[in-house]
Amino acid sequence: MTAPDPSAATIDYRTDPIGAARLGTNPNVLGRMRTGWAVIGNTQHLPGYCLLLHDGTADQLTELSRPDRVAFMHDLVLLGEAVEKACRALDPAFWRINYEVLGNFWPHLHGHIHPRYQWEPEHPRPDRTRPGTMDDAVETGPQRVRHHLRRPDHPNRKLTNTGIKIRR
């Protein structure tokens, strides 16, 4: 095993989340999936908000080959299922999961997992510009999402060579 790269301390996970994830210094990383990194959102506009950051250079889905698009979307759905199980276990008012692939603010392929709750206002819309902390994420329990990603009954466990690698 090699020693950690001393330059790792110079990568700020807020400006280079993928570089920091690769070096193991991104504290928001929940786990490594086949196509990228599952991370808890810096801003918890709703408890459990997560993202899948593509580990490549694509800015949008159409820059990937069809098989790679399918793999990315498959990982996004698997992450959503884990978030759903974690949120449902913690809040009886959990309602559903919404998925988004945008790229408006950060020109790099990534997908959003939005847990939704029955207690939300009638016309909620996430405010991604609101500064926030990880306090709400602690309530959701990133450990619970990790738990559901690594469960033996998780659908991804049945696929050959596509298992989720969980960082411990």
Secondary structure, DSSP 4 states (H G I P E B T S, - for coil): -PPPPGGGGG--TTT-HHHHHHHT--TTEEEE-SSEEEEE-SS-SSTT-EEEEESSS-SSGGGS-HHHHHHHHHHHHHHHHHHHHHHHHH-TTEEEEEEEE--SSS-S-EEEEEEEETTS-SS----TTS---SHHHHHH-HHHHHHHHH-TTSGGGGSTT-PPBPP-
